[in-house]
Structures are given as structure tokens and as C-alpha cells.
Amino acid sequence: MNLNFKNVLAIIGISACTTLVSVWGFTRWNNSSFSTDNNKLPGNYASFIHGSAPTATVDFTPAANAASPAVVHIKTKTNAKKVDNSNQPRQRNPFFDFFGDDNFGDFFGGPRIIPEQRASGSGVLITADGYIVTNNHVVNGADEITVTLTNKKTYKAKVIGADASSDLAVIKIDESSLPYLVYGNSDDVKLGQWVLAIGYPLNLDVTITAGIISAKNRSIDINSRQSDKPLESFLQTDAAVNQGNSGGALVNTNGELVGINSAIMSPTGSYAGYSYAIPVNIVKKVVTDIVKFGTVQRAYLGVSMAQEELSDEQIKKIEGDLNVKYKAGEGVLITSVLEGGAAKAAGLKPGDVVTKFNGATIKTAPELQEQVSRFKPGDKVAMIVKRNGKEVVIDVILKAKLGTTDLAKSSKLAEKLGGKLETIDKATAQKNDIEGGVIVKELGSGVLSKSRVEKGFVITSVNDEEVKNVEDFYEALKKTSGSVKLSGFYPGYYGNYAFMLNLKD
């Protein structure tokens, strides 16, 4: 019995010693394997933290404080207009005209009243002496423009120039020592980057919202509403933008201007998650041209290209038609080259795939359009295309829309005429057995709006000189001494009409 008890004690003692030795050994081994110098986290420690400290929270306060004083509230007024319909043949609904606001005016072919209109938008001060960039659609056709600063001071503004293709306009107020925004570089903007949208939505005071860049080089086909040569390469963000934000600033976290807010994509007309801004690199070019030349010096490459992502069937058809091999996503496919254009003169061919323009990588049509828009007629630019599987370097001298390298000149007569004119489409021309013409899309606020000409009128000659497109029209207008005769017709009605307009000072 004593022997058994002694054996038990011995076993317990041995077990205790073994346990103590094991714990001591494990501790020494654990410390030598996982410890690091300077008490830093061990190298094999799994963590989502990058470095020795968590990433700091983004602070928008400096950018918001720096940028918001340079964003202005723009209010416009378009006066009521009386439009004389006596010389325009129309098919009317007499019940609508009889009970309309202007009662017997339209019923008997007399004057028609367009009521006064008021609207609101935003703008961005870009110089200390009062130059402001905004959207063309904010100020287009306005008879009176009022600008209010964040300090509540109000000024009357005048339009310096506008460009419907890019939906940009420059207006000016008479003041000095104003706060203004510094241009950033929209090429450096990255997907996922934080940005702030600043403006005056829904007639509220200055409002700041935050979001990220969710896409670049977006085309949503909105500028085709006001231009037959729309330019779109939007920055897409999820910063909340509503009606009234148009013309306002999109800034980075340094407070630099990276875009001008222009549009929203929404089924309701209000913010639904996607907003679009014109990249500041396009803004800089347009604004500089307007201030320096009075009009935008727009260069053209002179090609047609595949605008959207192509299906396998479309690619096969194009490959068969052009006898080329094309891989989706490798660049922009040229489908045709226009006679008299810059591309034709440089030797570009249908089937060429543009991969670089002025050193910039090109993958989509909007990217190519944006790059071309940064240059003026006469500029020489190097581009790289893939042709039959090989890269070819081509130097192209960009041209104006008329096929020349001459810079455009601002026409005071054209400004005084006002309105929005577009070249008629081929179908309308063929239907009316003419080679071309210019259709009046909007009357604007100039002399045209005070004449008997109405929307839809197709101009076929200016002072008896035939015009086939908008370029012909403005060239003919430059030759006039002040009074001009516009001749043409209204599609769907018999007879030709002539209107005399006085454009003298």
C-alpha cells in the first residue's frame, strides 16, 4: 500500500515537471518565432490594415471651403414673345387655338404669344475679373441673366460666347478681385476618386454633395438635342445632382475644378444615382477659344467610326465589308473616311483601328472625339493605327468642318440673327427634291425671333445665293451689308417664301 502511494506521488511529480518544462519551452519558441523589433506588427500577421496605422478618413472641408465661394447662382428671364403667323401656312386644330391662351390669334393666323419664362442654374468663376463658365442650355435664348454670389451680391451678366456642341457658355459680370477656381486636369481623374458637386439645385442656396468618379468618357447622346455635331465625353459620378446644378462645379479633394456638371440620367427627371460632368480639359479649350476668338476653333478628323461596343455578328459583317480583322476593345475602328477631310489627306483608310492619338491611348469613340476636340484647325498631330495587324504612325493635319485649316471667325451678323440652325437631313432633302438646305430649329432671342420666320422653315438661299448646309449659310451671311433675304419653304406645305431681315446696327 505504501509502495503504491509512493508510485502515485512519483508519477504526479514527474507529470508536473514535464508540464512546467513544456510551457517554458513553448513560450521561448513562440516569442522567438513571432516577435519583431520596435513592437511593430509581426510580418506574418494577417490584417486589412496597410502599414502601421489605419487609413485616415477623407476630409472634404478644405475643398468645400475653397471652391464654394467661386460657384455662382444664375437666374435667367426670357421675355414673352409675340410671333406673327400670318405668312406661315399651317394645318391647325381650330378648337385648340380657339380655347388657347391667345384665343383668336392663332385661329385667324394672327400673332401668337409665348409667355415669359424664368429658369435657374449654376456657374463657375474662372477669373478674378468676372468670367464665368456655365452650360449653354442654362443661358441659351435668355433676354436677361442675373448672377448671385455666395455673399448675396447680385450682378447683371452678358454672354461672351457659347458652344452648343459641348453645351458650354461663357458669361461675364463687371467686378474685380473675385474668388475663382483653379483648373485641375481631368486626364488625371481616376475611377473611384472622391469628387464634390457644388451648385444651386432646386433654387436652394449653395449646396455641396460628395461622390466618386464611377466612369469616364461616357456618351449619353444628350447634346444632340442642341447640336448636329455633339461632343460628349462625360465624367460620370454618383454625387447627387438635380435641376439647377447645371453649370456648377465638380471639384477634386484639392478644390481644383475637374468638370462642369451638365446632366443627369434619371427616369424621373431628378437625381437617381448618375450625374454627368464635362471634363475640365474640354472646358479649358472651349473657354479659351470663346474669349480669344469669339467662337470655338473646332478641328475635325473627317472619319466615321464604330460608336458602340460591337457584337460578334457586327464584327463579322464589318470584317467582311472592309476585308480586315478587328478585335473588340483594341481601339476605335474607322468605318469610312470622308472626302476632303484631314484623315483622307493623311492616308487613313477604312478598317484602320486608332489606338493612340497625340500619345493618348484610345479605346472608345468618345475618347477619340475628346482628344480631337482639344486641337484647332491646322494643328499637326501624330496618331497610331493598326493596319493589317501592324502599327502605323500617321501624322494628320486637322481641318475645320469646311475642309480647310483656316480658323473660324466670329460673325457679328450671325450673333445678331440668333436662333439655332441645322443642316437638313438627306431624307428631307430628297423628299423635297433639293440638294440641301438649313432648317430653323429654334428662333432664339435675336432678329430671327422678331421676324415672320418660324421654326421648321428650311432656308435654301441667302440673298439669292444657294445654301446647302449651315457652313454655306454663314459664309453667305458674311457677305451681306446688313439686310438679308432668306428664301425657302416649309416642309409639307406648297410654295416658296422669302423674308427680309434687317441686321444693320
Secondary structure as GFF3:
##gff-version 3
##sequence-region A 1 505
A	DSSP	alpha_helix	2	34	.	.	.	ID=ss1
A	DSSP	three_ten_helix	37	39	.	.	.	ID=ss2
A	DSSP	alpha_helix	61	67	.	.	.	ID=ss3
A	DSSP	three_ten_helix	68	70	.	.	.	ID=ss4
A	DSSP	beta_strand	71	78	.	.	.	ID=ss5
A	DSSP	beta_strand	81	84	.	.	.	ID=ss6
A	DSSP	alpha_helix	94	99	.	.	.	ID=ss7
A	DSSP	alpha_helix	104	107	.	.	.	ID=ss8
A	DSSP	beta_strand	111	114	.	.	.	ID=ss9
A	DSSP	beta_strand	117	125	.	.	.	ID=ss10
A	DSSP	beta_strand	131	134	.	.	.	ID=ss11
A	DSSP	alpha_helix	136	139	.	.	.	ID=ss12
A	DSSP	beta_strand	144	148	.	.	.	ID=ss13
A	DSSP	beta_strand	154	163	.	.	.	ID=ss14
A	DSSP	beta_strand	168	172	.	.	.	ID=ss15
A	DSSP	three_ten_helix	186	188	.	.	.	ID=ss16
A	DSSP	beta_strand	194	199	.	.	.	ID=ss17
A	DSSP	three_ten_helix	201	203	.	.	.	ID=ss18
A	DSSP	beta_strand	207	218	.	.	.	ID=ss19
A	DSSP	three_ten_helix	223	225	.	.	.	ID=ss20
A	DSSP	beta_strand	234	237	.	.	.	ID=ss21
A	DSSP	beta_strand	249	251	.	.	.	ID=ss22
A	DSSP	beta_strand	257	265	.	.	.	ID=ss23
A	DSSP	beta_strand	274	279	.	.	.	ID=ss24
A	DSSP	alpha_helix	280	293	.	.	.	ID=ss25
A	DSSP	beta_strand	303	305	.	.	.	ID=ss26
A	DSSP	alpha_helix	312	322	.	.	.	ID=ss27
A	DSSP	beta_strand	332	337	.	.	.	ID=ss28
A	DSSP	alpha_helix	342	346	.	.	.	ID=ss29
A	DSSP	beta_strand	353	357	.	.	.	ID=ss30
A	DSSP	beta_strand	360	361	.	.	.	ID=ss31
A	DSSP	alpha_helix	365	373	.	.	.	ID=ss32
A	DSSP	beta_strand	380	387	.	.	.	ID=ss33
A	DSSP	beta_strand	390	397	.	.	.	ID=ss34
A	DSSP	alpha_helix	412	417	.	.	.	ID=ss35
A	DSSP	beta_strand	420	423	.	.	.	ID=ss36
A	DSSP	alpha_helix	426	431	.	.	.	ID=ss37
A	DSSP	beta_strand	438	442	.	.	.	ID=ss38
A	DSSP	three_ten_helix	447	450	.	.	.	ID=ss39
A	DSSP	beta_strand	458	462	.	.	.	ID=ss40
A	DSSP	beta_strand	465	466	.	.	.	ID=ss41
A	DSSP	alpha_helix	470	478	.	.	.	ID=ss42
A	DSSP	beta_strand	483	489	.	.	.	ID=ss43
A	DSSP	beta_strand	497	502	.	.	.	ID=ss44
###
